[in-house]
Amino acid sequence: MRLNLKATNIVLEGTVREYLEKRLASLEKLINFEDPSVMIDVELGRTTKHHQSGDIFFAEINIHRGKETFRAVSEKSDIRSAIDDMQSLIGRELSSRKGKLRSLTRRGGYIAKALLKGGYEGIQYLGRPARAGWKYMRKLVGRQ
């Protein structure tokens, strides 16, 4: 994992950096940090051109893994609350991707089991077809 940290219009203190690293460590169960292809870009900053008065802080994260890119942006009145919100948003995005992969694996296992049991006749209605290959398999079974 490579971590690129950028500060815009603020000076990062050591406590904020430690807080950010602590928050990113909680994402380790969703993404493998030992993988060298994982690159994380974090930008923390202050925007003054905003409709609210005072200092408005933002936290932005981009996670690149292979061809996949995950992104989350948060704007809050405090830098720590912006980091918390950013962490929850990116965690939600990563966990939804993990759930999609799990459901695709289960669907593939279901199809393989049906094919082993009874050939194409063992395949029952699988829901809406995702690809043209599904249409072909449904035609073989006799469903339109």
C-alpha positions as CSV (number, residue, x, y, z in Angstrom):
1,M,0.0,0.0,0.0
2,R,1.2,3.5,-0.8
3,L,-0.4,6.4,1.1
4,N,-0.2,9.9,-0.3
5,L,-1.2,12.6,2.1
6,K,-1.9,16.1,0.8
7,A,-2.7,19.2,3.0
8,T,-4.5,22.1,1.3
9,N,-4.6,25.5,3.1
10,I,-3.7,24.0,6.4
11,V,-0.7,22.7,8.3
12,L,-1.1,19.1,9.4
13,E,-0.2,18.5,13.0
14,G,1.0,15.2,14.2
15,T,-2.2,14.5,16.1
16,V,-4.3,14.9,13.0
17,R,-2.0,12.6,11.1
18,E,-2.2,9.9,13.8
19,Y,-6.0,10.3,13.9
20,L,-6.2,9.8,10.2
21,E,-3.9,6.7,10.3
22,K,-6.1,5.2,13.1
23,R,-9.2,5.7,11.0
24,L,-7.7,4.2,7.9
25,A,-6.5,1.2,9.9
26,S,-10.2,0.3,10.5
27,L,-10.6,-0.2,6.7
28,E,-8.0,-3.1,6.7
29,K,-10.7,-5.7,7.0
30,L,-12.3,-4.4,3.8
31,I,-9.2,-4.0,1.7
32,N,-5.8,-5.7,1.8
33,F,-3.2,-3.1,2.8
34,E,-0.3,-5.5,2.1
35,D,-1.1,-5.6,-1.6
36,P,1.5,-3.4,-3.4
37,S,-1.1,-2.4,-6.1
38,V,-3.2,-0.5,-3.5
39,M,-2.7,3.2,-3.6
40,I,-4.5,5.6,-1.2
41,D,-4.6,9.3,-1.9
42,V,-5.9,11.4,1.0
43,E,-6.4,15.2,0.8
44,L,-7.2,17.2,3.9
45,G,-7.9,20.9,3.7
46,R,-9.8,24.0,4.4
47,T,-12.1,25.7,1.9
48,T,-13.0,29.3,2.4
49,K,-15.2,29.8,-0.7
50,H,-18.2,28.2,0.7
51,H,-21.7,29.4,1.6
52,Q,-21.1,28.9,5.4
53,S,-19.1,31.3,7.4
54,G,-15.9,30.3,9.2
55,D,-13.4,27.6,8.3
56,I,-14.9,24.6,6.5
57,F,-12.7,21.6,6.4
58,F,-12.8,18.8,3.9
59,A,-11.5,15.3,3.7
60,E,-11.2,13.5,0.4
61,I,-10.0,9.9,-0.2
62,N,-9.3,8.0,-3.4
63,I,-8.4,4.3,-3.2
64,H,-7.0,2.7,-6.4
65,R,-6.7,-1.1,-6.5
66,G,-5.9,-2.5,-10.0
67,K,-8.6,-1.1,-12.3
68,E,-11.0,-0.2,-9.5
69,T,-11.3,3.2,-7.9
70,F,-13.2,4.1,-4.8
71,R,-13.8,7.7,-3.8
72,A,-15.4,9.6,-0.9
73,V,-15.5,13.3,0.0
74,S,-16.8,15.0,3.1
75,E,-17.1,18.6,4.3
76,K,-17.6,19.5,7.9
77,S,-16.9,22.3,10.4
78,D,-14.2,20.3,12.1
79,I,-11.3,18.4,10.5
80,R,-11.8,15.3,12.8
81,S,-15.5,15.1,12.0
82,A,-14.7,15.4,8.3
83,I,-12.2,12.5,8.6
84,D,-14.8,10.4,10.5
85,D,-17.5,11.0,7.8
86,M,-15.0,10.3,5.0
87,Q,-14.1,7.0,6.7
88,S,-17.7,5.9,7.0
89,L,-18.5,6.8,3.4
90,I,-15.5,4.9,2.0
91,G,-16.2,2.0,4.3
92,R,-19.7,1.8,3.0
93,E,-18.5,1.9,-0.6
94,L,-15.9,-0.8,0.0
95,S,-18.3,-3.1,1.9
96,S,-20.9,-2.8,-0.9
97,R,-18.3,-3.9,-3.4
98,K,-17.3,-6.8,-1.2
99,G,-21.0,-7.8,-1.0
100,K,-21.4,-7.7,-4.8
101,L,-18.4,-10.0,-5.3
102,R,-19.8,-12.4,-2.7
103,S,-23.2,-12.5,-4.4
104,L,-21.6,-13.1,-7.8
105,T,-19.6,-15.9,-6.4
106,R,-22.7,-17.5,-4.8
107,R,-24.6,-17.2,-8.0
108,G,-21.8,-18.8,-10.0
109,G,-21.7,-21.7,-7.4
110,Y,-25.5,-22.1,-7.7
111,I,-25.3,-22.4,-11.5
112,A,-22.4,-24.8,-11.3
113,K,-24.3,-27.0,-8.9
114,A,-27.4,-26.9,-11.1
115,L,-25.4,-27.9,-14.1
116,L,-23.8,-30.8,-12.3
117,K,-27.1,-32.1,-11.0
118,G,-29.2,-32.0,-14.1
119,G,-27.5,-30.2,-17.0
120,Y,-29.4,-27.2,-18.4
121,E,-32.7,-28.6,-17.1
122,G,-31.4,-28.2,-13.5
123,I,-31.1,-24.4,-13.9
124,Q,-34.2,-22.7,-12.6
125,Y,-35.2,-19.1,-12.9
126,L,-32.2,-17.0,-11.7
127,G,-33.7,-13.6,-11.9
128,R,-33.0,-10.9,-14.4
129,P,-30.2,-11.9,-16.8
130,A,-27.0,-9.9,-16.5
131,R,-25.4,-10.8,-19.8
132,A,-26.4,-12.2,-23.2
133,G,-25.1,-15.6,-22.1
134,W,-27.9,-15.8,-19.6
135,K,-30.5,-15.3,-22.4
136,Y,-28.9,-18.3,-24.2
137,M,-29.1,-20.5,-21.1
138,R,-32.7,-19.5,-20.5
139,K,-33.6,-20.4,-24.1
140,L,-32.1,-23.8,-23.6
141,V,-34.2,-24.4,-20.5
142,G,-37.3,-23.3,-22.4
143,R,-38.1,-20.0,-20.7
144,Q,-38.5,-16.8,-22.6
